[in-house]
């Protein structure tokens, strides 16, 4: 069971927040059987604004998250601790120190391709801050909410999997179409996201609207996403030698559920507009 709470004196809706009541609230969460706490910065912004300096505001924020970390630990119940502060103050630098199991790296996502792409592709360079038990969180999935087409939702799922991002379904589960179910429950995509090595992927190259992203997996293979950010179909070329394969690798197309066999060193493919070709590459 998940729960959202605010560290300030008031919530966004002006109800009482957790400020000064961290231990009391943590005991309540444990008694309720809460498994996941999203601790949203919202109400704390008033105190931060009144702090007088950026340094003082930062200290208020960090101290507040640390207080709830200590309170949760004192209950003895394992509760996933999600920091929601919209990427403020480079949270990836200090999120793990205050006990965060995941931390939001951006503002809110919406069910629009441009916003999803801005957030997802904007995660480049953050991989070194993530690992087992502490993850960068580019916000929930919008798959199935109707604002994007199939290719765009495949991009969404593929990119989040390469990013080792938490996969939190943000749609109405009671009204899913077969297409949405297939997207959200694709076992091979989920296996990439939840790979045991816990290594977040990163951008390898970008040429115009075509971006190549790669993630190293625990079995020595790599997940490779060939993304097209242009609205029309584009030709994309990957040199597998640039991904660390000295000899032609074996490939599988994940979304097509098709083994491609032994490849050439250089692979050229047509990628649909706003779409992706997601490969698993092995020696």
Short mmCIF file of the C-alpha atoms (twelve columns), coordinates in Angstrom:
data_MODEL
# 
_entry.id   MODEL 
# 
loop_
_atom_site.group_PDB 
_atom_site.id 
_atom_site.type_symbol 
_atom_site.label_atom_id 
_atom_site.label_alt_id 
_atom_site.label_comp_id 
_atom_site.label_asym_id 
_atom_site.label_seq_id 
_atom_site.Cartn_x 
_atom_site.Cartn_y 
_atom_site.Cartn_z 
_atom_site.pdbx_PDB_model_num 
ATOM 1   C CA . UNK A 1   0.000   0.000   0.000   1 
ATOM 2   C CA . UNK A 2   1.307   3.428   -0.961  1 
ATOM 3   C CA . UNK A 3   0.797   6.791   0.724   1 
ATOM 4   C CA . UNK A 4   1.690   10.407  -0.106  1 
ATOM 5   C CA . UNK A 5   2.592   12.896  2.626   1 
ATOM 6   C CA . UNK A 6   4.155   16.365  2.834   1 
ATOM 7   C CA . UNK A 7   7.133   17.388  5.026   1 
ATOM 8   C CA . UNK A 8   5.896   20.964  5.563   1 
ATOM 9   C CA . UNK A 9   3.625   22.419  8.203   1 
ATOM 10  C CA . UNK A 10  0.786   22.286  5.699   1 
ATOM 11  C CA . UNK A 11  -0.025  20.149  2.686   1 
ATOM 12  C CA . UNK A 12  -0.772  21.674  -0.714  1 
ATOM 13  C CA . UNK A 13  -4.453  21.557  0.252   1 
ATOM 14  C CA . UNK A 14  -3.701  23.363  3.570   1 
ATOM 15  C CA . UNK A 15  -4.188  20.314  5.806   1 
ATOM 16  C CA . UNK A 16  -1.677  19.482  8.515   1 
ATOM 17  C CA . UNK A 17  1.685   18.253  7.224   1 
ATOM 18  C CA . UNK A 18  4.329   16.090  8.878   1 
ATOM 19  C CA . UNK A 19  6.572   18.935  10.063  1 
ATOM 20  C CA . UNK A 20  7.342   18.288  13.734  1 
ATOM 21  C CA . UNK A 21  5.335   15.054  13.719  1 
ATOM 22  C CA . UNK A 22  7.669   12.807  11.735  1 
ATOM 23  C CA . UNK A 23  7.945   10.023  14.309  1 
ATOM 24  C CA . UNK A 24  4.215   10.038  15.043  1 
ATOM 25  C CA . UNK A 25  3.393   9.854   11.343  1 
ATOM 26  C CA . UNK A 26  5.955   7.120   10.653  1 
ATOM 27  C CA . UNK A 27  4.487   4.968   13.430  1 
ATOM 28  C CA . UNK A 28  1.048   5.509   11.930  1 
ATOM 29  C CA . UNK A 29  2.244   4.445   8.462   1 
ATOM 30  C CA . UNK A 30  3.770   1.286   9.915   1 
ATOM 31  C CA . UNK A 31  0.573   0.495   11.835  1 
ATOM 32  C CA . UNK A 32  -1.466  0.942   8.661   1 
ATOM 33  C CA . UNK A 33  0.776   -1.448  6.749   1 
ATOM 34  C CA . UNK A 34  2.140   1.197   4.401   1 
ATOM 35  C CA . UNK A 35  4.835   -0.191  2.066   1 
ATOM 36  C CA . UNK A 36  5.663   2.928   0.060   1 
ATOM 37  C CA . UNK A 37  5.832   6.555   1.173   1 
ATOM 38  C CA . UNK A 38  6.013   9.395   -1.324  1 
ATOM 39  C CA . UNK A 39  7.243   12.434  0.617   1 
ATOM 40  C CA . UNK A 40  6.255   15.449  -1.473  1 
ATOM 41  C CA . UNK A 41  8.081   18.772  -1.017  1 
ATOM 42  C CA . UNK A 42  4.971   20.815  -1.778  1 
ATOM 43  C CA . UNK A 43  4.090   22.315  1.622   1 
ATOM 44  C CA . UNK A 44  7.690   22.800  2.763   1 
ATOM 45  C CA . UNK A 45  8.247   25.475  0.136   1 
ATOM 46  C CA . UNK A 46  6.789   28.125  2.462   1 
ATOM 47  C CA . UNK A 47  9.527   27.589  5.056   1 
ATOM 48  C CA . UNK A 48  12.173  27.346  2.358   1 
ATOM 49  C CA . UNK A 49  11.069  30.641  0.839   1 
ATOM 50  C CA . UNK A 50  11.300  32.298  4.236   1 
ATOM 51  C CA . UNK A 51  14.777  30.889  4.914   1 
ATOM 52  C CA . UNK A 52  16.568  33.932  3.529   1 
ATOM 53  C CA . UNK A 53  19.170  32.211  1.359   1 
ATOM 54  C CA . UNK A 54  19.531  29.316  -1.042  1 
ATOM 55  C CA . UNK A 55  21.890  27.576  1.374   1 
ATOM 56  C CA . UNK A 56  19.428  27.850  4.273   1 
ATOM 57  C CA . UNK A 57  16.541  26.660  2.099   1 
ATOM 58  C CA . UNK A 58  18.584  23.666  0.957   1 
ATOM 59  C CA . UNK A 59  19.388  22.758  4.577   1 
ATOM 60  C CA . UNK A 60  15.702  22.886  5.539   1 
ATOM 61  C CA . UNK A 61  14.829  20.551  2.683   1 
ATOM 62  C CA . UNK A 62  17.624  18.049  3.329   1 
ATOM 63  C CA . UNK A 63  17.044  18.043  7.082   1 
ATOM 64  C CA . UNK A 64  13.324  17.416  6.597   1 
ATOM 65  C CA . UNK A 65  13.921  14.397  4.396   1 
ATOM 66  C CA . UNK A 66  16.536  13.059  6.812   1 
ATOM 67  C CA . UNK A 67  14.117  13.369  9.733   1 
ATOM 68  C CA . UNK A 68  11.533  11.216  8.002   1 
ATOM 69  C CA . UNK A 69  14.246  8.718   7.046   1 
ATOM 70  C CA . UNK A 70  15.154  8.308   10.716  1 
ATOM 71  C CA . UNK A 71  11.505  8.097   11.721  1 
ATOM 72  C CA . UNK A 72  10.746  5.390   9.167   1 
ATOM 73  C CA . UNK A 73  13.761  3.352   10.200  1 
ATOM 74  C CA . UNK A 74  12.771  3.556   13.860  1 
ATOM 75  C CA . UNK A 75  9.491   1.753   13.129  1 
ATOM 76  C CA . UNK A 76  11.284  -1.431  12.081  1 
ATOM 77  C CA . UNK A 77  8.976   -1.772  9.064   1 
ATOM 78  C CA . UNK A 78  10.602  -1.764  5.606   1 
ATOM 79  C CA . UNK A 79  8.950   1.160   3.776   1 
ATOM 80  C CA . UNK A 80  10.115  2.318   0.359   1 
ATOM 81  C CA . UNK A 81  11.027  5.989   0.727   1 
ATOM 82  C CA . UNK A 82  10.269  8.087   -2.340  1 
ATOM 83  C CA . UNK A 83  11.561  11.668  -2.377  1 
ATOM 84  C CA . UNK A 84  9.380   13.959  -4.444  1 
ATOM 85  C CA . UNK A 85  11.077  17.351  -4.727  1 
ATOM 86  C CA . UNK A 86  10.995  17.725  -8.520  1 
ATOM 87  C CA . UNK A 87  14.764  17.530  -9.062  1 
ATOM 88  C CA . UNK A 88  15.485  20.609  -6.933  1 
ATOM 89  C CA . UNK A 89  19.059  21.189  -5.835  1 
ATOM 90  C CA . UNK A 90  20.476  18.263  -7.856  1 
ATOM 91  C CA . UNK A 91  18.808  15.694  -5.601  1 
ATOM 92  C CA . UNK A 92  20.807  12.892  -7.232  1 
ATOM 93  C CA . UNK A 93  23.821  14.236  -5.317  1 
ATOM 94  C CA . UNK A 94  22.264  13.807  -1.878  1 
ATOM 95  C CA . UNK A 95  19.118  11.688  -2.247  1 
ATOM 96  C CA . UNK A 96  20.780  8.459   -1.114  1 
ATOM 97  C CA . UNK A 97  22.344  10.188  1.906   1 
ATOM 98  C CA . UNK A 98  18.915  11.075  3.310   1 
ATOM 99  C CA . UNK A 99  17.690  7.513   2.797   1 
ATOM 100 C CA . UNK A 100 15.860  7.919   -0.490  1 
ATOM 101 C CA . UNK A 101 15.157  4.690   -2.360  1 
ATOM 102 C CA . UNK A 102 14.140  6.843   -5.315  1 
ATOM 103 C CA . UNK A 103 13.977  10.547  -6.013  1 
ATOM 104 C CA . UNK A 104 12.165  12.583  -8.594  1 
ATOM 105 C CA . UNK A 105 14.617  14.145  -11.016 1 
ATOM 106 C CA . UNK A 106 12.140  16.474  -12.748 1 
ATOM 107 C CA . UNK A 107 8.823   18.246  -12.533 1 
ATOM 108 C CA . UNK A 108 5.584   16.408  -13.238 1 
ATOM 109 C CA . UNK A 109 5.143   14.323  -16.368 1 
ATOM 110 C CA . UNK A 110 2.064   14.663  -18.586 1 
ATOM 111 C CA . UNK A 111 0.513   12.367  -21.173 1 
ATOM 112 C CA . UNK A 112 2.088   14.261  -24.078 1 
ATOM 113 C CA . UNK A 113 5.018   13.085  -26.188 1 
ATOM 114 C CA . UNK A 114 6.939   16.361  -25.941 1 
ATOM 115 C CA . UNK A 115 6.830   16.382  -22.135 1 
ATOM 116 C CA . UNK A 116 7.626   12.673  -21.819 1 
ATOM 117 C CA . UNK A 117 10.574  13.054  -24.205 1 
ATOM 118 C CA . UNK A 118 11.846  16.171  -22.443 1 
ATOM 119 C CA . UNK A 119 11.919  14.286  -19.148 1 
ATOM 120 C CA . UNK A 120 13.160  10.924  -20.413 1 
ATOM 121 C CA . UNK A 121 15.932  12.082  -22.714 1 
ATOM 122 C CA . UNK A 122 16.880  14.703  -20.118 1 
ATOM 123 C CA . UNK A 123 18.131  11.930  -17.820 1 
ATOM 124 C CA . UNK A 124 21.404  11.704  -19.756 1 
ATOM 125 C CA . UNK A 125 24.396  11.725  -17.435 1 
ATOM 126 C CA . UNK A 126 22.565  10.724  -14.250 1 
ATOM 127 C CA . UNK A 127 23.330  7.007   -14.367 1 
ATOM 128 C CA . UNK A 128 26.309  7.174   -12.019 1 
ATOM 129 C CA . UNK A 129 24.081  8.345   -9.170  1 
ATOM 130 C CA . UNK A 130 21.720  5.364   -9.319  1 
ATOM 131 C CA . UNK A 131 22.093  1.756   -8.273  1 
ATOM 132 C CA . UNK A 132 20.390  -1.029  -6.321  1 
ATOM 133 C CA . UNK A 133 18.299  0.506   -3.553  1 
ATOM 134 C CA . UNK A 134 18.516  4.105   -4.789  1 
ATOM 135 C CA . UNK A 135 17.136  5.145   -8.140  1 
ATOM 136 C CA . UNK A 136 16.573  8.186   -10.301 1 
ATOM 137 C CA . UNK A 137 12.820  8.626   -10.792 1 
ATOM 138 C CA . UNK A 138 11.669  10.446  -13.957 1 
ATOM 139 C CA . UNK A 139 8.048   10.168  -12.731 1 
ATOM 140 C CA . UNK A 140 5.285   7.682   -13.393 1 
ATOM 141 C CA . UNK A 141 4.292   6.045   -16.655 1 
ATOM 142 C CA . UNK A 142 1.544   7.621   -18.760 1 
ATOM 143 C CA . UNK A 143 1.057   4.503   -20.886 1 
ATOM 144 C CA . UNK A 144 -2.626  3.942   -21.649 1 
ATOM 145 C CA . UNK A 145 -3.951  7.389   -20.782 1 
ATOM 146 C CA . UNK A 146 -4.641  8.204   -24.421 1 
ATOM 147 C CA . UNK A 147 -2.438  11.218  -25.073 1 
ATOM 148 C CA . UNK A 148 0.199   9.358   -27.097 1 
ATOM 149 C CA . UNK A 149 0.139   6.781   -29.865 1 
ATOM 150 C CA . UNK A 150 1.516   3.243   -29.787 1 
ATOM 151 C CA . UNK A 151 4.991   4.172   -31.039 1 
ATOM 152 C CA . UNK A 152 5.259   6.984   -28.489 1 
ATOM 153 C CA . UNK A 153 4.220   4.706   -25.642 1 
ATOM 154 C CA . UNK A 154 6.797   2.141   -26.779 1 
ATOM 155 C CA . UNK A 155 9.392   4.902   -26.604 1 
ATOM 156 C CA . UNK A 156 8.148   5.745   -23.113 1 
ATOM 157 C CA . UNK A 157 8.442   2.150   -21.863 1 
ATOM 158 C CA . UNK A 158 11.751  1.488   -23.626 1 
ATOM 159 C CA . UNK A 159 13.437  4.624   -22.336 1 
ATOM 160 C CA . UNK A 160 12.242  4.095   -18.758 1 
ATOM 161 C CA . UNK A 161 13.528  0.490   -18.901 1 
ATOM 162 C CA . UNK A 162 16.958  1.584   -20.116 1 
ATOM 163 C CA . UNK A 163 16.980  4.212   -17.355 1 
ATOM 164 C CA . UNK A 164 16.287  1.549   -14.684 1 
ATOM 165 C CA . UNK A 165 13.422  3.819   -13.702 1 
ATOM 166 C CA . UNK A 166 10.661  2.772   -11.307 1 
ATOM 167 C CA . UNK A 167 7.753   1.535   -13.445 1 
ATOM 168 C CA . UNK A 168 4.703   3.026   -11.749 1 
ATOM 169 C CA . UNK A 169 1.573   2.656   -13.853 1 
ATOM 170 C CA . UNK A 170 -0.274  5.972   -13.957 1 
ATOM 171 C CA . UNK A 171 -3.345  4.812   -15.875 1 
ATOM 172 C CA . UNK A 172 -6.729  3.444   -14.826 1 
ATOM 173 C CA . UNK A 173 -5.998  -0.278  -14.471 1 
ATOM 174 C CA . UNK A 174 -9.699  -1.157  -14.593 1 
ATOM 175 C CA . UNK A 175 -10.102 0.253   -18.110 1 
ATOM 176 C CA . UNK A 176 -6.995  -0.994  -19.912 1 
ATOM 177 C CA . UNK A 177 -7.168  -2.012  -23.553 1 
ATOM 178 C CA . UNK A 178 -5.370  -5.173  -24.705 1 
ATOM 179 C CA . UNK A 179 -2.783  -2.870  -26.324 1 
ATOM 180 C CA . UNK A 180 -2.082  -1.117  -23.013 1 
ATOM 181 C CA . UNK A 181 -1.847  -4.429  -21.149 1 
ATOM 182 C CA . UNK A 182 0.639   -5.706  -23.727 1 
ATOM 183 C CA . UNK A 183 2.779   -2.584  -23.336 1 
ATOM 184 C CA . UNK A 184 2.815   -2.569  -19.537 1 
ATOM 185 C CA . UNK A 185 3.307   -6.321  -19.080 1 
ATOM 186 C CA . UNK A 186 5.941   -7.051  -21.729 1 
ATOM 187 C CA . UNK A 187 8.183   -9.409  -19.780 1 
ATOM 188 C CA . UNK A 188 11.311  -8.698  -21.821 1 
ATOM 189 C CA . UNK A 189 11.025  -4.946  -21.353 1 
ATOM 190 C CA . UNK A 190 10.374  -5.367  -17.625 1 
ATOM 191 C CA . UNK A 191 13.390  -7.706  -17.386 1 
ATOM 192 C CA . UNK A 192 15.588  -4.955  -18.806 1 
ATOM 193 C CA . UNK A 193 14.227  -2.439  -16.313 1 
ATOM 194 C CA . UNK A 194 14.648  -4.805  -13.364 1 
ATOM 195 C CA . UNK A 195 18.005  -6.276  -14.382 1 
ATOM 196 C CA . UNK A 196 19.900  -7.472  -11.316 1 
ATOM 197 C CA . UNK A 197 23.025  -5.407  -12.011 1 
ATOM 198 C CA . UNK A 198 21.019  -2.243  -11.448 1 
ATOM 199 C CA . UNK A 199 23.079  -0.190  -13.887 1 
ATOM 200 C CA . UNK A 200 21.208  2.755   -15.336 1 
ATOM 201 C CA . UNK A 201 21.747  3.230   -19.057 1 
ATOM 202 C CA . UNK A 202 22.802  6.383   -20.822 1 
ATOM 203 C CA . UNK A 203 22.941  8.094   -24.166 1 
ATOM 204 C CA . UNK A 204 25.695  6.831   -26.451 1 
ATOM 205 C CA . UNK A 205 25.210  9.210   -29.346 1 
ATOM 206 C CA . UNK A 206 22.836  11.702  -30.904 1 
ATOM 207 C CA . UNK A 207 22.640  12.686  -34.541 1 
ATOM 208 C CA . UNK A 208 19.854  15.141  -35.171 1 
ATOM 209 C CA . UNK A 209 16.637  13.567  -33.864 1 
ATOM 210 C CA . UNK A 210 18.135  10.058  -33.722 1 
ATOM 211 C CA . UNK A 211 19.548  9.008   -30.353 1 
ATOM 212 C CA . UNK A 212 21.244  5.745   -29.374 1 
ATOM 213 C CA . UNK A 213 20.977  4.692   -25.730 1 
ATOM 214 C CA . UNK A 214 22.567  1.629   -24.136 1 
ATOM 215 C CA . UNK A 215 22.355  -0.222  -20.832 1 
ATOM 216 C CA . UNK A 216 24.709  -2.944  -19.618 1 
ATOM 217 C CA . UNK A 217 22.928  -6.022  -18.257 1 
ATOM 218 C CA . UNK A 218 23.973  -8.602  -15.682 1 
ATOM 219 C CA . UNK A 219 24.459  -11.430 -18.212 1 
ATOM 220 C CA . UNK A 220 27.009  -9.426  -20.207 1 
ATOM 221 C CA . UNK A 221 24.519  -8.365  -22.867 1 
ATOM 222 C CA . UNK A 222 23.303  -4.847  -23.556 1 
ATOM 223 C CA . UNK A 223 19.925  -3.284  -24.105 1 
ATOM 224 C CA . UNK A 224 20.134  -0.812  -26.966 1 
ATOM 225 C CA . UNK A 225 17.440  1.702   -27.773 1 
ATOM 226 C CA . UNK A 226 17.450  3.358   -31.184 1 
ATOM 227 C CA . UNK A 227 15.135  6.354   -30.747 1 
ATOM 228 C CA . UNK A 228 13.687  8.677   -33.360 1 
ATOM 229 C CA . UNK A 229 12.494  11.992  -31.918 1 
ATOM 230 C CA . UNK A 230 11.311  13.216  -35.329 1 
ATOM 231 C CA . UNK A 231 7.575   12.840  -36.126 1 
ATOM 232 C CA . UNK A 232 8.374   11.066  -39.395 1 
ATOM 233 C CA . UNK A 233 10.210  7.822   -40.095 1 
ATOM 234 C CA . UNK A 234 14.006  8.162   -40.021 1 
ATOM 235 C CA . UNK A 235 16.874  5.878   -40.998 1 
ATOM 236 C CA . UNK A 236 19.239  5.141   -38.100 1 
ATOM 237 C CA . UNK A 237 22.617  3.415   -38.087 1 
ATOM 238 C CA . UNK A 238 24.376  1.732   -35.162 1 
ATOM 239 C CA . UNK A 239 27.998  0.622   -35.142 1 
ATOM 240 C CA . UNK A 240 28.069  -2.166  -32.573 1 
ATOM 241 C CA . UNK A 241 31.817  -1.765  -32.204 1 
ATOM 242 C CA . UNK A 242 31.136  1.604   -30.580 1 
ATOM 243 C CA . UNK A 243 29.053  -0.260  -27.996 1 
ATOM 244 C CA . UNK A 244 31.943  -2.522  -27.033 1 
ATOM 245 C CA . UNK A 245 31.377  -5.478  -29.374 1 
ATOM 246 C CA . UNK A 246 34.609  -6.261  -31.200 1 
ATOM 247 C CA . UNK A 247 32.894  -8.935  -33.294 1 
ATOM 248 C CA . UNK A 248 29.427  -8.941  -34.863 1 
ATOM 249 C CA . UNK A 249 26.928  -9.621  -32.055 1 
ATOM 250 C CA . UNK A 250 23.703  -11.570 -31.840 1 
ATOM 251 C CA . UNK A 251 20.565  -9.456  -31.547 1 
ATOM 252 C CA . UNK A 252 16.926  -9.748  -30.547 1 
ATOM 253 C CA . UNK A 253 14.239  -7.187  -31.363 1 
ATOM 254 C CA . UNK A 254 12.337  -6.877  -28.086 1 
ATOM 255 C CA . UNK A 255 9.094   -5.273  -29.247 1 
ATOM 256 C CA . UNK A 256 8.851   -7.553  -32.262 1 
ATOM 257 C CA . UNK A 257 9.775   -10.577 -30.081 1 
ATOM 258 C CA . UNK A 258 12.030  -11.672 -32.893 1 
ATOM 259 C CA . UNK A 259 15.564  -13.084 -32.914 1 
ATOM 260 C CA . UNK A 260 17.611  -11.282 -35.554 1 
ATOM 261 C CA . UNK A 261 20.543  -13.689 -35.386 1 
ATOM 262 C CA . UNK A 262 24.150  -12.731 -36.038 1 
ATOM 263 C CA . UNK A 263 24.400  -9.098  -37.120 1 
ATOM 264 C CA . UNK A 264 26.915  -7.152  -39.156 1 
ATOM 265 C CA . UNK A 265 29.073  -4.656  -37.261 1 
ATOM 266 C CA . UNK A 266 26.981  -1.855  -38.710 1 
ATOM 267 C CA . UNK A 267 23.186  -2.057  -38.485 1 
ATOM 268 C CA . UNK A 268 20.809  0.285   -40.304 1 
ATOM 269 C CA . UNK A 269 17.097  0.320   -39.534 1 
ATOM 270 C CA . UNK A 270 14.036  2.439   -40.260 1 
ATOM 271 C CA . UNK A 271 12.616  3.835   -37.017 1 
ATOM 272 C CA . UNK A 272 8.986   5.098   -36.971 1 
ATOM 273 C CA . UNK A 273 8.253   8.700   -36.076 1 
ATOM 274 C CA . UNK A 274 8.576   9.248   -32.303 1 
ATOM 275 C CA . UNK A 275 9.333   5.531   -32.155 1 
ATOM 276 C CA . UNK A 276 12.043  3.138   -31.052 1 
ATOM 277 C CA . UNK A 277 13.765  -0.069  -32.020 1 
ATOM 278 C CA . UNK A 278 14.705  -1.834  -28.780 1 
ATOM 279 C CA . UNK A 279 17.371  -4.504  -29.093 1 
ATOM 280 C CA . UNK A 280 19.082  -6.912  -26.740 1 
ATOM 281 C CA . UNK A 281 22.641  -7.431  -27.970 1 
ATOM 282 C CA . UNK A 282 24.975  -10.219 -26.858 1 
ATOM 283 C CA . UNK A 283 28.268  -11.714 -27.912 1 
# 
